[in-house]
Each structure stands twice: as structure tokens, then as C-alpha cells.
Amino acid sequence: MLPHYQSIQEKLQVIESEIKTTTERLNNEKEKFSRYFDPSQAKTIMQEQSNRLDSHQIPIIWLEDNSIKASSESNSSL
């Protein structure tokens, strides 16, 4: 009787683990679904998935200023 009980407990733990994993995945998918099908977020999602910007937005491109790095390195070698 005891080995049978242990076997059932192990199966139960496996099933509970699978339920937890599936529940987390389901909640994640629900969040995605509600976000993607929310009409108020359609514009934001289209911008995220494409390289196009709203006509009222200005793209900002960050550039590294190598001249500052080069001058600080040359000063540190003195």
C-alpha cells in the first residue's frame, strides 16, 4: 500500500508542476492577447513592430563621442 501511495504522490506532484507551468503560460498569453487586441494600443504596437514613427515624433540617434575618449586617454598617459 505504501509504494502505491508514493507513486500516486509523485504523479500528483508532476501534474501540479505542469498545471503551474501551464497557468503561467496561459496568463502570459492572455496579457499578450489583451494588449494586441486593445484598440487604444494599436498605434503603439504598430510603431514597435515597424521602423516608422508618428509624424509628431522626431527620431533621436545617439552617437559615441570618440574624441572625448581619445583626449582623456592621451591625458592619462602623461
N, CA, C and O atoms as CSV, one atom per row, in Angstrom:
chain,resi,resn,atom,element,x,y,z
A,1,MET,N,N,0.814,-1.189,0.000
A,1,MET,CA,C,0.000,0.000,0.000
A,1,MET,C,C,0.860,1.257,0.000
A,1,MET,O,O,0.536,2.220,-0.695
A,2,LEU,N,N,1.942,1.269,0.758
A,2,LEU,CA,C,2.813,2.436,0.839
A,2,LEU,C,C,3.482,2.752,-0.505
A,2,LEU,O,O,3.497,3.925,-0.878
A,3,PRO,N,N,4.032,1.799,-1.254
A,3,PRO,CA,C,4.625,2.121,-2.559
A,3,PRO,C,C,3.589,2.705,-3.532
A,3,PRO,O,O,3.886,3.606,-4.316
A,4,HIS,N,N,2.385,2.171,-3.455
A,4,HIS,CA,C,1.321,2.689,-4.318
A,4,HIS,C,C,1.017,4.152,-3.974
A,4,HIS,O,O,0.834,4.980,-4.866
A,5,TYR,N,N,0.966,4.458,-2.688
A,5,TYR,CA,C,0.713,5.823,-2.225
A,5,TYR,C,C,1.826,6.768,-2.687
A,5,TYR,O,O,1.549,7.878,-3.142
A,6,GLN,N,N,3.078,6.332,-2.571
A,6,GLN,CA,C,4.211,7.156,-3.006
A,6,GLN,C,C,4.153,7.402,-4.510
A,6,GLN,O,O,4.443,8.507,-4.968
A,7,SER,N,N,3.792,6.409,-5.257
A,7,SER,CA,C,3.668,6.547,-6.698
A,7,SER,C,C,2.599,7.582,-7.053
A,7,SER,O,O,2.794,8.422,-7.932
A,8,ILE,N,N,1.481,7.504,-6.360
A,8,ILE,CA,C,0.403,8.461,-6.613
A,8,ILE,C,C,0.845,9.875,-6.232
A,8,ILE,O,O,0.522,10.830,-6.937
A,9,GLN,N,N,1.570,10.018,-5.139
A,9,GLN,CA,C,2.066,11.332,-4.706
A,9,GLN,C,C,3.030,11.921,-5.738
A,9,GLN,O,O,2.978,13.115,-6.029
A,10,GLU,N,N,3.894,11.093,-6.278
A,10,GLU,CA,C,4.841,11.563,-7.296
A,10,GLU,C,C,4.107,12.024,-8.552
A,10,GLU,O,O,4.444,13.059,-9.126
A,11,LYS,N,N,3.118,11.267,-8.970
A,11,LYS,CA,C,2.317,11.647,-10.135
A,11,LYS,C,C,1.581,12.958,-9.872
A,11,LYS,O,O,1.492,13.819,-10.748
A,12,LEU,N,N,1.060,13.097,-8.665
A,12,LEU,CA,C,0.353,14.316,-8.292
A,12,LEU,C,C,1.286,15.524,-8.339
A,12,LEU,O,O,0.894,16.588,-8.818
A,13,GLN,N,N,2.508,15.370,-7.850
A,13,GLN,CA,C,3.476,16.462,-7.888
A,13,GLN,C,C,3.814,16.858,-9.324
A,13,GLN,O,O,3.932,18.044,-9.629
A,14,VAL,N,N,3.970,15.878,-10.198
A,14,VAL,CA,C,4.251,16.147,-11.607
A,14,VAL,C,C,3.090,16.909,-12.230
A,14,VAL,O,O,3.295,17.887,-12.949
A,15,ILE,N,N,1.885,16.462,-11.954
A,15,ILE,CA,C,0.701,17.117,-12.513
A,15,ILE,C,C,0.568,18.548,-11.985
A,15,ILE,O,O,0.264,19.465,-12.749
A,16,GLU,N,N,0.794,18.741,-10.689
A,16,GLU,CA,C,0.716,20.086,-10.118
A,16,GLU,C,C,1.771,21.006,-10.717
A,16,GLU,O,O,1.510,22.186,-10.951
A,17,SER,N,N,2.948,20.475,-10.962
A,17,SER,CA,C,4.006,21.258,-11.592
A,17,SER,C,C,3.606,21.664,-13.012
A,17,SER,O,O,3.818,22.807,-13.420
A,18,GLU,N,N,3.037,20.739,-13.749
A,18,GLU,CA,C,2.591,21.040,-15.107
A,18,GLU,C,C,1.460,22.062,-15.101
A,18,GLU,O,O,1.400,22.935,-15.966
A,19,ILE,N,N,0.571,21.948,-14.127
A,19,ILE,CA,C,-0.527,22.917,-14.015
A,19,ILE,C,C,0.023,24.311,-13.748
A,19,ILE,O,O,-0.440,25.286,-14.339
A,20,LYS,N,N,1.004,24.411,-12.864
A,20,LYS,CA,C,1.603,25.708,-12.549
A,20,LYS,C,C,2.255,26.315,-13.789
A,20,LYS,O,O,2.058,27.495,-14.080
A,21,THR,N,N,3.022,25.520,-14.512
A,21,THR,CA,C,3.686,26.000,-15.727
A,21,THR,C,C,2.667,26.433,-16.774
A,21,THR,O,O,2.821,27.479,-17.403
A,22,THR,N,N,1.640,25.635,-16.955
A,22,THR,CA,C,0.618,25.948,-17.946
A,22,THR,C,C,-0.165,27.197,-17.555
A,22,THR,O,O,-0.509,28.008,-18.415
A,23,THR,N,N,-0.448,27.357,-16.268
A,23,THR,CA,C,-1.168,28.537,-15.791
A,23,THR,C,C,-0.348,29.801,-16.043
A,23,THR,O,O,-0.892,30.815,-16.479
A,24,GLU,N,N,0.947,29.748,-15.773
A,24,GLU,CA,C,1.810,30.904,-16.029
A,24,GLU,C,C,1.829,31.239,-17.512
A,24,GLU,O,O,1.734,32.407,-17.890
A,25,ARG,N,N,1.950,30.222,-18.349
A,25,ARG,CA,C,1.963,30.447,-19.793
A,25,ARG,C,C,0.624,31.009,-20.274
A,25,ARG,O,O,0.589,31.896,-21.127
A,26,LEU,N,N,-0.462,30.497,-19.729
A,26,LEU,CA,C,-1.792,30.984,-20.088
A,26,LEU,C,C,-1.967,32.450,-19.701
A,26,LEU,O,O,-2.496,33.238,-20.485
A,27,ASN,N,N,-1.532,32.819,-18.507
A,27,ASN,CA,C,-1.633,34.213,-18.077
A,27,ASN,C,C,-0.810,35.125,-18.978
A,27,ASN,O,O,-1.233,36.233,-19.306
A,28,ASN,N,N,0.357,34.656,-19.370
A,28,ASN,CA,C,1.212,35.432,-20.274
A,28,ASN,C,C,0.525,35.625,-21.626
A,28,ASN,O,O,0.535,36.720,-22.189
A,29,GLU,N,N,-0.062,34.561,-22.130
A,29,GLU,CA,C,-0.757,34.649,-23.422
A,29,GLU,C,C,-1.996,35.545,-23.331
A,29,GLU,O,O,-2.308,36.266,-24.279
A,30,LYS,N,N,-2.689,35.504,-22.216
A,30,LYS,CA,C,-3.849,36.385,-22.025
A,30,LYS,C,C,-3.420,37.851,-22.057
A,30,LYS,O,O,-4.086,38.685,-22.671
A,31,GLU,N,N,-2.299,38.162,-21.387
A,31,GLU,CA,C,-1.791,39.538,-21.384
A,31,GLU,C,C,-1.436,39.984,-22.792
A,31,GLU,O,O,-1.778,41.094,-23.202
A,32,LYS,N,N,-0.754,39.124,-23.531
A,32,LYS,CA,C,-0.396,39.456,-24.909
A,32,LYS,C,C,-1.642,39.682,-25.750
A,32,LYS,O,O,-1.725,40.652,-26.504
A,33,PHE,N,N,-2.611,38.781,-25.618
A,33,PHE,CA,C,-3.833,38.876,-26.406
A,33,PHE,C,C,-4.562,40.180,-26.112
A,33,PHE,O,O,-4.969,40.889,-27.032
A,34,SER,N,N,-4.728,40.494,-24.836
A,34,SER,CA,C,-5.460,41.711,-24.494
A,34,SER,C,C,-4.695,42.950,-24.950
A,34,SER,O,O,-5.309,43.959,-25.294
A,35,ARG,N,N,-3.370,42.889,-24.957
A,35,ARG,CA,C,-2.579,44.033,-25.417
A,35,ARG,C,C,-2.686,44.188,-26.931
A,35,ARG,O,O,-2.907,45.293,-27.427
A,36,TYR,N,N,-2.533,43.096,-27.663
A,36,TYR,CA,C,-2.533,43.177,-29.117
A,36,TYR,C,C,-3.901,43.508,-29.693
A,36,TYR,O,O,-3.993,44.062,-30.788
A,37,PHE,N,N,-4.956,43.178,-28.975
A,37,PHE,CA,C,-6.294,43.452,-29.483
A,37,PHE,C,C,-6.957,44.630,-28.781
A,37,PHE,O,O,-8.173,44.801,-28.865
A,38,ASP,N,N,-6.168,45.436,-28.097
A,38,ASP,CA,C,-6.675,46.649,-27.464
A,38,ASP,C,C,-6.585,47.779,-28.483
A,38,ASP,O,O,-5.482,48.157,-28.878
A,39,PRO,N,N,-7.714,48.327,-28.916
A,39,PRO,CA,C,-7.679,49.376,-29.944
A,39,PRO,C,C,-6.887,50.609,-29.533
A,39,PRO,O,O,-6.326,51.296,-30.386
A,40,SER,N,N,-6.834,50.898,-28.239
A,40,SER,CA,C,-6.107,52.090,-27.804
A,40,SER,C,C,-4.589,51.910,-27.913
A,40,SER,O,O,-3.851,52.894,-27.893
A,41,GLN,N,N,-4.115,50.660,-28.027
A,41,GLN,CA,C,-2.677,50.421,-28.124
A,41,GLN,C,C,-2.236,50.038,-29.530
A,41,GLN,O,O,-1.062,49.741,-29.752
A,42,ALA,N,N,-3.144,50.043,-30.457
A,42,ALA,CA,C,-2.818,49.621,-31.822
A,42,ALA,C,C,-1.694,50.459,-32.415
A,42,ALA,O,O,-0.781,49.918,-33.038
A,43,LYS,N,N,-1.751,51.771,-32.228
A,43,LYS,CA,C,-0.731,52.659,-32.794
A,43,LYS,C,C,0.650,52.377,-32.191
A,43,LYS,O,O,1.652,52.338,-32.905
A,44,THR,N,N,0.689,52.184,-30.894
A,44,THR,CA,C,1.953,51.897,-30.210
A,44,THR,C,C,2.552,50.579,-30.692
A,44,THR,O,O,3.758,50.494,-30.924
A,45,ILE,N,N,1.732,49.570,-30.840
A,45,ILE,CA,C,2.210,48.260,-31.280
A,45,ILE,C,C,2.721,48.328,-32.711
A,45,ILE,O,O,3.740,47.720,-33.038
A,46,MET,N,N,2.018,49.065,-33.565
A,46,MET,CA,C,2.485,49.210,-34.951
A,46,MET,C,C,3.846,49.893,-34.993
A,46,MET,O,O,4.693,49.531,-35.810
A,47,GLN,N,N,4.066,50.877,-34.124
A,47,GLN,CA,C,5.372,51.543,-34.084
A,47,GLN,C,C,6.453,50.602,-33.577
A,47,GLN,O,O,7.576,50.620,-34.082
A,48,GLU,N,N,6.134,49.787,-32.592
A,48,GLU,CA,C,7.115,48.838,-32.053
A,48,GLU,C,C,7.546,47.823,-33.099
A,48,GLU,O,O,8.711,47.429,-33.144
A,49,GLN,N,N,6.616,47.402,-33.934
A,49,GLN,CA,C,6.902,46.331,-34.877
A,49,GLN,C,C,7.375,46.833,-36.234
A,49,GLN,O,O,7.642,46.029,-37.127
A,50,SER,N,N,7.480,48.119,-36.400
A,50,SER,CA,C,7.983,48.664,-37.657
A,50,SER,C,C,8.983,49.765,-37.342
A,50,SER,O,O,9.145,50.155,-36.185
A,51,ASN,N,N,9.642,50.255,-38.359
A,51,ASN,CA,C,10.618,51.330,-38.168
A,51,ASN,C,C,10.010,52.704,-38.406
A,51,ASN,O,O,10.720,53.710,-38.387
A,52,ARG,N,N,8.720,52.753,-38.626
A,52,ARG,CA,C,8.060,54.023,-38.905
A,52,ARG,C,C,7.729,54.740,-37.606
A,52,ARG,O,O,7.426,54.111,-36.592
A,53,LEU,N,N,7.792,56.065,-37.651
A,53,LEU,CA,C,7.470,56.887,-36.494
A,53,LEU,C,C,6.235,57.718,-36.788
A,53,LEU,O,O,5.885,57.970,-37.942
A,54,ASP,N,N,5.596,58.130,-35.727
A,54,ASP,CA,C,4.476,59.041,-35.849
A,54,ASP,C,C,4.993,60.355,-36.423
A,54,ASP,O,O,6.144,60.724,-36.190
A,55,SER,N,N,4.158,61.058,-37.166
A,55,SER,CA,C,4.604,62.299,-37.798
A,55,SER,C,C,4.944,63.374,-36.771
A,55,SER,O,O,5.629,64.343,-37.097
A,56,HIS,N,N,4.477,63.218,-35.546
A,56,HIS,CA,C,4.755,64.190,-34.486
A,56,HIS,C,C,5.994,63.821,-33.670
A,56,HIS,O,O,6.352,64.533,-32.731
A,57,GLN,N,N,6.632,62.743,-34.013
A,57,GLN,CA,C,7.820,62.307,-33.274
A,57,GLN,C,C,9.064,62.528,-34.110
A,57,GLN,O,O,9.044,62.413,-35.335
A,58,ILE,N,N,10.142,62.845,-33.423
A,58,ILE,CA,C,11.422,63.048,-34.080
A,58,ILE,C,C,12.362,61.937,-33.623
A,58,ILE,O,O,12.522,61.725,-32.421
A,59,PRO,N,N,12.986,61.224,-34.564
A,59,PRO,CA,C,13.909,60.163,-34.147
A,59,PRO,C,C,15.180,60.748,-33.527
A,59,PRO,O,O,15.690,61.772,-33.980
A,60,ILE,N,N,15.669,60.096,-32.507
A,60,ILE,CA,C,16.904,60.513,-31.844
A,60,ILE,C,C,17.917,59.394,-32.027
A,60,ILE,O,O,17.635,58.231,-31.739
A,61,ILE,N,N,19.097,59.757,-32.507
A,61,ILE,CA,C,20.163,58.781,-32.727
A,61,ILE,C,C,21.337,59.178,-31.848
A,61,ILE,O,O,21.894,60.267,-31.987
A,62,TRP,N,N,21.707,58.277,-30.938
A,62,TRP,CA,C,22.825,58.536,-30.036
A,62,TRP,C,C,24.124,58.119,-30.719
A,62,TRP,O,O,24.219,57.031,-31.288
A,63,LEU,N,N,25.110,58.989,-30.655
A,63,LEU,CA,C,26.417,58.704,-31.211
A,63,LEU,C,C,27.449,58.773,-30.101
A,63,LEU,O,O,27.338,59.592,-29.188
A,64,GLU,N,N,28.443,57.919,-30.180
A,64,GLU,CA,C,29.536,57.981,-29.214
A,64,GLU,C,C,30.498,59.079,-29.639
A,64,GLU,O,O,30.809,59.240,-30.819
A,65,ASP,N,N,30.956,59.820,-28.658
A,65,ASP,CA,C,31.912,60.879,-28.946
A,65,ASP,C,C,33.313,60.334,-28.669
A,65,ASP,O,O,33.805,60.396,-27.542
A,66,ASN,N,N,33.944,59.801,-29.712
A,66,ASN,CA,C,35.270,59.183,-29.565
A,66,ASN,C,C,36.360,60.201,-29.286
A,66,ASN,O,O,37.400,59.840,-28.736
A,67,SER,N,N,36.158,61.465,-29.647
A,67,SER,CA,C,37.188,62.476,-29.409
A,67,SER,C,C,37.385,62.704,-27.912
A,67,SER,O,O,38.508,62.963,-27.479
A,68,ILE,N,N,36.330,62.615,-27.119
A,68,ILE,CA,C,36.465,62.777,-25.670
A,68,ILE,C,C,37.226,61.598,-25.088
A,68,ILE,O,O,38.086,61.784,-24.227
A,69,LYS,N,N,36.930,60.409,-25.536
A,69,LYS,CA,C,37.640,59.231,-25.044
A,69,LYS,C,C,39.114,59.283,-25.420
A,69,LYS,O,O,39.978,58.950,-24.609
A,70,ALA,N,N,39.402,59.698,-26.648
A,70,ALA,CA,C,40.780,59.750,-27.104
A,70,ALA,C,C,41.572,60.789,-26.341
A,70,ALA,O,O,42.724,60.541,-25.988
A,71,SER,N,N,40.977,61.963,-26.074
A,71,SER,CA,C,41.706,63.000,-25.362
A,71,SER,C,C,41.915,62.627,-23.904
A,71,SER,O,O,42.963,62.948,-23.344
A,72,SER,N,N,40.971,61.970,-23.276
A,72,SER,CA,C,41.147,61.558,-21.886
A,72,SER,C,C,42.197,60.453,-21.776
A,72,SER,O,O,42.929,60.395,-20.789
A,73,GLU,N,N,42.276,59.589,-22.764
A,73,GLU,CA,C,43.293,58.538,-22.753
A,73,GLU,C,C,44.684,59.132,-22.954
A,73,GLU,O,O,45.645,58.667,-22.341
A,74,SER,N,N,44.805,60.145,-23.796
A,74,SER,CA,C,46.109,60.747,-24.024
A,74,SER,C,C,46.556,61.545,-22.794
A,74,SER,O,O,47.751,61.609,-22.505
A,75,ASN,N,N,45.618,62.149,-22.073
A,75,ASN,CA,C,45.958,62.887,-20.858
A,75,ASN,C,C,46.380,61.933,-19.737
A,75,ASN,O,O,47.249,62.276,-18.935
A,76,SER,N,N,45.795,60.777,-19.670
A,76,SER,CA,C,46.125,59.838,-18.608
A,76,SER,C,C,47.504,59.217,-18.828
A,76,SER,O,O,48.121,58.734,-17.879
A,77,SER,N,N,47.986,59.226,-20.055
A,77,SER,CA,C,49.293,58.642,-20.311
A,77,SER,C,C,50.426,59.622,-19.988
A,77,SER,O,O,51.594,59.231,-19.994
A,78,LEU,N,N,50.097,60.893,-19.706
A,78,LEU,CA,C,51.135,61.871,-19.373
A,78,LEU,C,C,51.657,61.726,-18.009
A,78,LEU,O,O,52.535,62.485,-17.600
